């Protein structure tokens, strides 16, 4: 049928129900008979949505969030900015430059700093670009086997999840890692749906890139194993040997995927992993002292689900619907969710950005589930239904109220989070940044744990002391004696340390002998 809409697009939500008359298409065709299918093709419009959803999300971030000027949008931005800046100045990760995370994000951001110059805005642009990748991948996965409504709902629900918008504009590792991880899932499903082998290779490469940003992406591996086990491979070409061919393709595909994964992972290790890298990471995360100290901090608990109760409820509804329909492709987010629950139930401590591990599969299940409920109702009570009216009216009313209520709460959370981000204090107005710029004129180094302030002030930190998470101290990888030795080596002109850290590093006598307090600036010391 000609016109703007063809039957498949009109039956989008109905799942291709027979007997559904495409009334919008007929009305538009009668109103605008001069518009031919060639001039305004419905398929092109539909594909345009696939690009428009992540593009509109990125546009909203760029235009509504003060990413160029805000002093702080994410808790750990200072770590990533300082690391990348030092690498761009010629310092190599690992060895003396302590770092307990994979190097890929740092090396990529350092490259951008070399080309365009170091800036907070550049790092945040990189995060926003990867957030668009995540949104696009989630949209594609949620609408797979369903419709575009499922993809849009999944994106809206993810945007409303706690911490997501903040992570989308912050120079941190968690979101970039899971953006590439979800892109690996999407490309894998493109291959599983009949795409060429390049999709499979791309999946392996993207998963390696994700792991080399942060190893927490390993939460996806059990879901990948289940997906392979369920046999979501390309269909065989048919014929007498179709079953043999299917198995052959299956095992050969597994080796292709694993080869791309392992080969690229090894290449990154050879290229960027310096001496002692694995020891730093292992001791930081798994030493006995780290486990003891971490166990004393707060962990994951059911109470944390309350902040996103609507998302959790819709995801559970979606999971029930998908299980009832025996949708094998929906096992991926379900297994991912169970894996995250098992890991975080045992792991300590809990950091707020870990909620991303739950928010993505929850949004995937919730978006696809809500759309499937709509499709099920459409099939059961199509237009022109001749049965009793009470059942259809009640069913549609319940779904509409639940849908409208959930969507309104999600949009309200998005608006509230955007307002919070827009109120962020400009870095140029931060009093400590201003003080460091004034008193640090001509300085070569500063020692501080306030890494973001040092970056805004344009003062580098000695590489050996740039990354000082509690895990490094817990695992005994930095002692007060080592700290003083590094300070004697670099002789930083300024030290900005509160009393707790001066005592932790046993620096009171050292400061009294070599530094003097800066009047009017708390905790700031200048070398005599």
Order of alpha helices (4+ residues) and beta strands (2+ residues): alpha-alpha-alpha-alpha-alpha-alpha-alpha-alpha-alpha-alpha-alpha-alpha-alpha-alpha-alpha-alpha-alpha-alpha-alpha-beta-alpha-alpha-alpha-beta-alpha-alpha-beta-beta
